[in-house]
Amino acid sequence: MKLYLVDGTFEIFRCFHGAPRAKNADGDEVGAARGLFHTMASLLREDGLTHVAIAFDSVVSRVDARDTSDSALLRSQYPFAADIGRALGITIWPMSRYQADDAIATAARRFAADPRIDQVVICSSDNDFAQCVEGRRITIWNRVTKARLDEDGVRMKFGVSPAVIPEYLALVGDPSDGIPGIPGFGPKAAAAILNRFGGIDEIPADHEKWGVPIRNRPSLAAMLSERRREALLYRDLSTLRTDVPLPDALDDLEWHGADREKVEDVARRLDDAELLKRTIRYR
């Protein structure tokens, strides 16, 4: 059995920027929502998928009808996105007090421990999910690039083990999450120093004690000494929580098929009869 955990916030974002803009009969922007329906329907045909859940940062969004900015047009489609998940029979986690990333990290840790699950697949492009990877039991699938990462893949891509990813992102930075990193630390330098010492706390202030062949060690050491507290803050911000109080047990995430009546309702509201032509397994 395979559990797929979907970063819904990212999915609707990429559909907003990748799918054609469109309006329904009521004048609502629905292009991203239509794209989300198609990509989720495609996901449900993945070989071995037995359980699935999708997490959103928020599905409650009040948008001024006069606001035509990209941000407003995207947020206005969050309620559609949640209804699409429900229509397709996918468990929805609409987060408010916690981040969607934290919900996914919590679920990956919790359900990978269940012997009934053969593999957990996190569907996202966010680098911070690399910290969740465990062997081939918890993996990441970037549905944009089609790349899949297991533990060996994480080491190959980042140069460090999954457990060190928050430390790595703290030094290198992670623009997608607003983490600027520490100036001067590129991927190779960060990986080398973390593989030597294991964490930012353990990196000596004296560069002579580093014992790794990194260029510009004196300037890097000086910069880290000056900004070590910032680096530790970035590490904490990059560390995903695994204690979110999710209400569902594994059996609740089992996918039994889409709800035909709800799919028809979504197709009507999105004003797109093509949605009904998708190959979908119904209950």
N, C-alpha and C positions, 0 to 999 in steps of 0.2 A: 504494500500500500504506500502511496505517495501523497504527502500533504504539500499543497502549493499555497504559499503566503504571498499575497499581492500588495505591493505598495500602491494603493489606489490614488493617492495624491499625485505621485509621479505619473501614473497612467493617464489621468485626466489632463495633466499638464502637457504631456507629450502629444496627446490627441488634439489638444487645443492648438498646438503649434504645428501639427502635422496633417490634420484632417482639414478639408475645405470648410470654410465658414458657411453656415446655413441658418435660416430662421424657419420656425414652424408657422402655422396659420395664425397664431396669436402674436407673432412678432418676436418671440423669444429666441435668443441665440441657442442653437442646439447642435452645432457642428461637432464640437468635442464630445458631446454625449453620444451622438451617433457613432463616432469613431470608437468610443469606449465600448459600446455594445458589440461592435464587430470584433475588437481585439479580445474581449473577454469570452465571446462565443468561440473564438479560435483557441484560446487557452484551454477551454473545457474539453477540447478534443485531444489534448496531450495524452500520449500513451502512459498508462499507469496511474493517471490522476484518479484518486478515490476521495480525497478530502481537500477542501479549499476554503480560504477566507480572504477577505480584502479589507484593508484598514485605510481610513481617511483621517486626515488631521481635523476636518470639520465638515459636516454636511448642512450646517445651519449658517446661512449667509444672507444678510439683508443688504440688498444692492439697490441704490438709487436708480430708478429707471432712466434718469437723465445722464447717468455716468456710462459712457461708452468706451472707457479705457479697457485695455486688454485684461487687466486684473479684475475689473468688475464683470466683464463678459465671461471670464473663466469661473469666478465664484458663483455667478448666477446659475451655473450648470451643476453645482455640487448636489443639489437635491435630485436632479435627474440621475446623476451617477449612482447615488445610493439606491434609487428605485430600480435601476438597471441590474445592480447586484442582486437585489431581492427577487426580481423577476426571473433571473437566471438560476436562482436557487443557491446563491453563494452567501455564506455567512458574512455579515457586515459588522465591522467594528468602527463606528463613528466616534472619534476621540475628541475630548475637550480638555480635560485636566492633564492628559498625557499626550505624547506625540505618537503618531501612527508608527514611526520607526520603533519606538519602545514597545508597542503592542506586538509588532512582528517579532522583535528580538525575544520577548517574553514567550510567545507562542513557540518559536523555534526551539528554545531551550526546554520548555515544558514537554512538548509533544515528541521531540526527538528521543526523550527518555522512555517513551512508551514502546515496548518491544513489538507491538503490532505495526508500527510505522517503519518502513524500509528506508525512506528518505524524505527529508524536508527540503523543499526548493523555495528559496526566497526570490521573488521576481522583482528586481529593482536594479537601478544603475548606481545607487548611492554607495560610495566607497566605505562608509562606516559599517555597512552590513558585513564586511569582510571579517570583522571581529566575531561574528556569530558562527562562522564556518567551523565544522568539526569533521575531519576526515572526508569521507564521501557521504556521510550521513546527513549533514546540513550543508547545502551548497547554495550558490547564487546563480541566477540566470538573468543576464541582461538581455531583455527581449528586443532592444534596439540593435545592439551589435551582434546578438546571437551567442555571445560568449558565456560560457559556464565555468564557474570557479569552484573547485574543491580545495582542500587544504594545501595540496601541492601547488595548485594554481595561484592561490593567494601568495605563497612564498615566491613563486616565479614573478608575479606581477609587482609586488611591493617590496620584496626582498626581506620580509620579516614574517613571523608566524601570526596567525589570527589574534592571539592574545595581546600582541604588541601594537595592533592597529591604532588604538586611540593615542598611544604615545607617538607613533609615526605621523598621524594626521596632525597632532599638536605641533610638531616640528615643521613638517612640509606644508601644512595648510590644506584646507578642503573648501574651495570656493562655493560648492553647492550648499554647504551648511554655514557659510559665512565665517569660516575659520581661517584667519590670515596666515598662520604659521609664524615661524621665527626667521627673520631675514638671514639669508646665507645658507640655510639648510635645504639642500636639494634631496631628492630621493636616495641617491647613493650614500651621501654623508649621513643622513638620518638612519638608514638601514644599517650601515656599518657601526655607528656608535651604539644603536639600540641592541644589535646582536652581541655587542661586547659587554654591555652593562645591564640590559634588560628593561630599563626604565629611566625616565628623566630624573627622578629622585637620586638615582645611583650614579649619574654622570659626574665625575669629579670637576671641580672648578678649574683645576690646574690641567691644562692641555697636555703637559708632559706625561701625565698619568693615563692618557687615553689609550695609548698602545695600539692605535689603528691608523692605517695609511690614508689619512684624509688631508686634502689640501686646505690651506688656510686655517689650520687648527687654532692658532692663537686668536684670530679674529672671531672664529666661531665660538670658542670658549668664552671670550669676552662678551659676545652678544648673548649667549645663553645665560651667563651670570647676571647680566643686566635684566634679562626678561624671563628668568626662570619661573617667577610667579605667574606670569602670563601664560607660559607654556603649560604649567600645571592646570591652569583654568581651562585652556583649550583642550587638554587631555580629558578633563572632567566633562566638558561639553560634548566631546566626541564619543564618550562612553555611553552605550545604550543601556537602558534599564531592562532588567529581566524579572521585575516584580510587579508588573501592571496587573491589576485585579480583573483579568478577563473572565467573563461569566460562563464561558463555554467549556465543555468537556470534549474529548476527541470525537466521540460519537456525534456531537452536535455539528461537527464540521464535515461530516460525510455528505458527499454530493449525490443527491438522488435524482437530479434532472431539473429542468426549468419548469416554471409554472406557466402554462400556455395562456391562461387568462391574463396574467400580469404582463407577459410579453406582448400580447395584443394591445393592452392598455398603454404600455410604453411606446410601442410603434405608433399608436394613434397620437399620443402627446408629442412625440418627436416628429410627427407628420412624415413618416418614412416607412412605406409599405415594404421596402426592400429588406427591412429587419426580419420580416416574417419568412423570408426565403432562405435565411441562414439554416445550415444543418445543425440542429440542436436536439439533444435528447430531452424529451419531456417526461415528467413523472407519470 
